[in-house]
Amino acid sequence: MTLRVGLLGYGTAGRVFHAPLIAATAGLRLDTVVTRDPQRRAQARADHPDARVVDDAEHLWQAADQLDLVVVAAPNRQHVPLARAAVAAGLPVVVDKPLAPTSAQGWELVTDAAAAGVPLTVFQNRRWDGDYRTVCRLVEAGELGRVARFESRFERWRPAVKPGWRESGAPGEAGGALFDLGAHLIDQAVRLFGPVERVYAEVDRRRPGAEVDDYAFVALTHTRGVRSHLWMGAVTAQLGPRFRVLGDRAAYTSWGMDPQEAALRDGRRPDEPGWGRVDPRRYGRLGADDDPRAVPTEPGRYPDFYLQVATALRDGTPMPVDPADAVAVVELIELAHEAAARGVTLPVPPRR
C-alpha cells in the first residue's frame, strides 16, 4: 500500500531534504505540505503539484485518518509541540534533528510516544553519508587496528551573520553550531564508538553581532578508550579533513563533504542512477605515512532512511533511528555547553 505523508515546514530541511526523499521512496506519497510563507507555498506547489499545500498544522490533525506519517521539518523550537500533536493524533512521526531544544523535553516526547504506541524516529541523515559509511566499514573490518582517536569536522566559511532562527539567541530556538552541526558529529561518534564517559568543549562567538555559538570544539572520551575530537562552525576560512581516524595499524583521512546535500540542492533526484557516488579523485586514503593508498568511498544512501521508515510502518520493524539515541545526543550537547562555560571536563551522568 502507499503511505500518505504530511510534511510540516518547507524551508531548507523540508524542501531540500525531506520532500525529495519522500517523493523518491517507493510506497510513500507526499500528500500534504504545511507552510504559511507565500513564496514557499508557491514553491511547494511547483515542486510537488500532486500534493495539497495548506497553511496550518490543524489541517493535518483534523484529517489524521487520511494520513499515515507526519514529518516535522519546522524550526527547532517547534519540533516538540508539533511532534506531540502528531502523537496525540495517533500519527507516526519523523522529527528533523535535533529532536528537542532540551533533553528534558526530548525525554517527555519519547515517553509520550511510547505510552501511546506511536512510532517516533529522528532524521539523523548523516549516518548515511558515504564517507561516514566508509569509516564504519574500515573500523569494523579492523583495517585501522585499534582506534585511538577519531577526528571529525563539519566546517564552513560564513563570516557574516545571516538572518534567521538558526542565528537567534532567543530561548528555545536551539540555534548555533553545537545544535546544528554538533547533532550530526556527536551522533556519528557515539554510533561508531559507543557510550561517552567525559566531555570537554570550547564554544565561541567569533563573528561580530553573533548571538549564538559559531565555533565549537568537542572532545569526547568513550568508555572503550577512544577519544573523539569534533570541530564545527562557520568561521573556518580553510577547511580541514572531514575525517581523520588514527589506529595502531593504519590511519584513514578523507576530505570534502558527502555530495548528497549538494545534489539535492541542485534539484537532482535521489532515485537517479549513481546517486551518492563519489568521484574516485576524492577517495580517502588509508595506511601509514610511507604507504597510503586510496580506498573507494561507499555510496551515500540518504534514501535508505525513508525506505526503512516505510518498511517499519508496513511490517512493524524498528524505525531507522531510536529516538532515545537522539535525546542522548542532546544531553551531550547540553553537557558540552556547560563544560565550555565552566572551563572544565565533565563526567557524563548515567543514562536513563
N, C-alpha and C positions, 0 to 999 in steps of 0.2 A: 504494500500500500504506500501511497505518497503521504508524507508527513508535512503538515502545513505549519509554516514558521512565521511568527510575528517578530519584527526587528524594531527595537526601541533605540532610536538615535541614528542619524545619518551624517555624522561628522566623519573624521578620518577613520575611526575604528569601524563604524557601520558601513561606510561607503567603500573604503579601500579593502578592508579585510573580510568582514562577515558576509555582506551581501554577495560578493562574487563567489566566495567559498560555498555558501548555501546554494546558490544558483547552479553551481557546477557539481553538486553532490547528488548522485542518483538516489531517488527515494525521498528527497527533500524538495519543497516548493516554497519560495519566498512569497507568502500570502499577503502580508501587511507590513508597511513601513510607517513608523510613527516619528514625525518631526514637525516642529512648529515653524521652523525657519522657511520663509517662502522660496528662497533660492535652492535650499536643499530639497524641498518638496518637488520643485520642478526638475531637479537633477535626478531624484529617485524615480520619477515618472519616466524620464527619458532613458534611464539605465535599465529599468525593470517595468516595462509597460503593462505586464500582466498582474502586477501587484497593486493592491489598494494602498493609497497614501492618505494617512489621517493625521490629525494634529494633536491628539490627546491619548494617553495610555488607557483611559477609561474605555475606549473603543475595544481594546483587547479583552479587558476583564468582562465587559458586557457580552462579548461573543466568544467566551472561553471554550464553549463546546464546538466551535468551528476551527480551533487551533490545536496543535499537538506539541508545540515547543515555542518558548519565548526566549529571545536573545537580548540581553541588556548591554548595549553599546553606548550608553549615555555617559555624561561626565561622572567622575569618581564619586562625588557626593550623592549621586542618585542611585548608585549600584544597589545598596542595601534596601532602601524603600521600594524600588521597583521590583527587585527580586522577591521581597517578602509579599508584595501584592500578587506576583505570579504564583507563588507557593499557595497563598490564600485562595487563589482561583483554581488550584489543582493542576497548574500547568508546569511541566518540566522546564528548567531554565538553565541557560548558559549565561554566565556573567563574565564580561571582559575583566582582565586583570587591572589593578589589584582588586580582589574580591570586595574589600571594605576599607574605609579610611582608618579603622582601628580594629585590632584583633578582637576586642570585646564584642563589637558589632558583628564581626565575622562569625564568631562562635555562636552568637544568638541566631544568625541566619542559618548556619549549618544545623543547629539543633531544631529549629522550626521546620526545616525541610525534611529532616529525618523523622520527626514526630508525625508529619503529615504524609509521609511515604511518597514525597515528590522528588524525583531525580534532580540533582543540582550538580553542575560542573563549572569549571573556570577555564577561560581561553588563555592558557599558557602556551601560546603558539610557538615560542622559541624552543620548546622541546623537540620540534620537528624541523629546526634549522639543519641544513646539510652538514655544515662544519661541526656542529654540536653532535650530530649523529655519528660523524666520523670519529670524534674524540671518544664517544661511548664505545664504539667498535674497537678502537685501539686499546682502550683501558681494559675492556672485558676480555680481549684476546691475549692480554699480557704482553703486548708489543713494547710497552714502556718499562716493564718490570714493576717494581713497587713505586707508586707515585708519591712524591714528597710535596710538590707544590703545583697548584692549578691556578693559572693566571688567565683572567678573562676581562675583556674590555668592550664597553659599548659607549663609544665616544663620538662627539660631534663638534663641529665648529659653527656655533651660532652666537657670535659675540654681542648681538643686540637682543634685548628682551622683546619678545613678541606678545601682543595682547592675547588674552585667553585664560581660561580657568587653570590650565597647567602651570602658568606662571603666577597664579594668585596665591597669596599667603593667607587667605581667609580660612578660618577654621572649618574643617570638614572637607575641603577641596582635595586633600591628599595630593597636592602638587609637588613639583620638584624632582630632581634626578633620582633620588633614592626610591620614591614610589613609582616613578615612570619607568626607569631603566633597571633599577635595582630589583624590582619584582621579577624581571627576567633572569638576571645574573645569579641572584641568590637561589631561585628555583632550580636553575641548571646545576649549580654547585651541589646543592643538597640532594638532588636527584642522582648525581654521579657518585658522591662520596658519603652520603648518609648524614646522620644527625650531627648537630654542632654543639660544642660544649663552651666555647668562648667567642666573644665578638669584640673587635676593636674597629673604630671608624674615625675618619676625618671628613667633615661635612662643611662646605663653604658656600658663601655667596660671593662670586667674584665679578659679576657684571654690574655696572652702575645701574641702580634702580631695581635690582633683583629683589623680589620678596621671598623667594624660596631658594633652596639649595640648587646650584647649577654645577657643582662639582662634588663628587664623593669618592672616597676610597674605603672599602670594607675588607677587613681581614677576618676570615672565619677559621677557627680551629675545629676540625671534625673529630669526633670521638675515636675514629680509627687512625688519627695521627696526621692526615693530610691537611695542609694549610691552603685555603683558597684566598687568593688576592684578587679583588674585583675593583675595577675602575669604571666610573660612569660620569657623564656630564656633557656640557655644551660649550666648553671653553678650551678645547684641545685643537690647536692650530695644525699640529702634525700628529696623525693617528698612530698609535702603537699596534702591535699584533693583536688580532682578535682573540686568539688563543695561544698560550704557551704552556705546555704541560711537561713537567720535569719528573722523570723517573730514574731509577738506579740502573736501567739498561739503555734507555734512549729518551729523547725528548721529541715533542711534536710542536710545530709552530705553524700557524695559518694567519693570513692577512685578509682584510676586507670582510664586509657583511654578507650574509646569505642573500642571494639575489631575488628571493621570492617577493619581499616587500616592494622592491623597485619595479618588478614585473607587474604586480597588482596596481601600483600607482600609474603605470603606463597603460593600463587597461587590458593587459593580457589576461587570458582565461586560465584558471588553474587546471582545467581538463585538457589543455592542448598538449601535443606530443613534446617530450623533452622537458616537461615542467620541472623546475627546481635543479636542473643540472648546472654544474659549474664548469667554466672553461678550463681545460687542462693546464693552461698557463697560470691559473690561480690555485692549483692544488697546494695543500700544505706539505711541509717537509718533515720527515721522520728520520731519526738517527742521532749520531753524535757529531761534534764539530768536524771531524775528519771524514765523515761518510754520510751526509744527509741525502735522502732520496725523496722524490715526490711520491705521494700516495694519493690515489683517487679520492675525491670528496664524495661522500654519499649524497644522492639527490635529496634536496629538501622536500618535505612531504606535508605541507600545511593541509592539503585536502584530507589527510588521514584523520584529522581531528573530527570533522563533521561526519565522515564515514563511520567513525566509532560511535558518535552520538546517535546517528540513525540506527545503527545495529543495536545499541543499548536500549533504545526506546522500543524497537520491534521485538527483540529477543530477551530482554532482561539482563544482558551482560553489563559489566561495570562501565560507567561513564569514563571518558579518556583521562580526566584529571580528578583526583579525590579532592573535594573542597577543603578537607582538613589540611591537606598539604599547602593550599593557598593561604589559609589562616596562619599556618606556621611561618610562612614567608613574611606575612605582615608583622608577626611577632618579632622576627629578626630585624625587620626594618625599624620597628619601634626601638628595639634594643640598640641598634646602630646609632640612631639619633641620640639616645640617652648617653651612650658611650662617648660619642663625639662631644656632646655638650659638657660632660664631666671630665673629659680627657683621660679616660681610664679604659681598661679592658674589663668587660663584664661577663660573668658566667651566665649561661642560658638556663633558666628555671626548668624543672621537669615538665615535659609536655603532658597535656591533659590525656 
